[in-house]
Amino acid sequence: MFVPAGWHHQVHNLNDCISINHNWTSGVGISHIWRFLTARARAVRAELDDLAPNSGSELAFKTEDEFQAQCALLLRAENSNMDLTEVLRMAAGAVRRALERNGGGGAPGRADE
C-alpha cells in the first residue's frame, strides 16, 4: 500500500499478521522532512537547555560539542535514526544522481556555457 507524504492512514488487520513497513521519501518529501526535523531539533535543544554548557547546572555538559552530540542522539532516537545530517546526505545523493543522469554537468534542461 502506498500512502502519499502527509496523508494520515490507519490499518485494521482482520487476522493476526506480520507487518513489514518501509518508510521512505522522494525528493519532493525532503523539504517536509527538513522542516519537521529542524522543529524537532529546536524542541530537543529546548528540553535539554538546562544541561547546556554555561547553564550554571552542575550536571551541564562540559563542551558545546558534547551537548550538540547528545541533542543529535536524541533526535535520531525519536526519528528512525534520522537527523539533519542524514537529510543533507540524502539530498546530496539525490543531486549527485540527478547530475549523473544529466551527463554530469549543468542544471537539468540547460546547456552548459
N, C-alpha and C positions, 0 to 999 in steps of 0.2 A: 504494500500500500504506500503510495506517495502522498505526503502531506506538505503542501507549499509552506514556505517560511512564513511565520506569523499566524498560521491557521491553528486554532485550537481543535483538539480532537480527543475522542475517548473511545476506547475499545472495550467491549464486553465479550469475554470468551464464554461460549456455551458449555464447553467441556474443559477439563484440565489440559493444559498445553504448555509448550515452551515458547517463549517469545524471544526472537532474535532481532535486535534493533541496531540500526546503523544510522547515526545522526551525522549529517554532512551538510556542507553548504557549497554553493557555487559562487562565482564572482559577484553575483547580484547580492548575496547574503552577507558578504564581508563587511559592508558598511553597517549593517544591523548588528552584527557580532561586535564590531569595534565600539559602537555606541553603548551596547549593553555592558561589555567588559570594562570600558572606561568608567561607566557609572558604578559598577560593582567594585572596581579598584579604589575609587574615591570612598565608597562606603566601608570597605575593609580598612583603609587607612584611618578613616574617622573612628572606627571601632577600636583601633589599636593606638590611637593618638596619645593616650596617657602612658604608653610604653616607648614613645619616640625618644631618640636621644635629646638631651637638654630639656626633657619634660619635667625634670625635678623628681621623678619617681626613682626610688632605689631599685626597682625592677626594670627600669628602662634599658633598652638595647644600648650597647656602648657606642656603636657607629651607625651612621645612616645606611651604609651598605647592608649591615645585619638586619636593620629594621625593614628595608626595602625587600630583602630576600624573604623575610617572614611574611610580609604582605603578599608577595607573589606566590608563595607556597599556599597560603590560604585561598587566594583567588583561584589557583589551579585546582585545589581540593574541592571547591564548591562548583566548579565549571568544567567537569570532564577533562581535567588536566590541560585546560586551555587558559592562556593568559595573553597579554598584549603582544609579547614577543612572538608567541605562536601565530597570532593573527598576521603579524608583519611577515613572518616566514611564509605563511600560506599565500599572502598577496604577492610577495616577491617571486614565489614559484609560479603563480598564475601569470605574472608579467613575463617571466622567462619563457614559459611555454608558448605564450602568445607571440613573442618575438621570434621564437624558433619556427612557429608555423608561418610567420610572415617573412621568412627568409633572413631573419636576424637583424633587420635594420628598420629604422624609422617607425612612425606610427602606422597602424593598420590603415590601408586605403590611401596612403600618402606617399608620393615618390620622394626618395631621398634627394637632397640638393647637392 
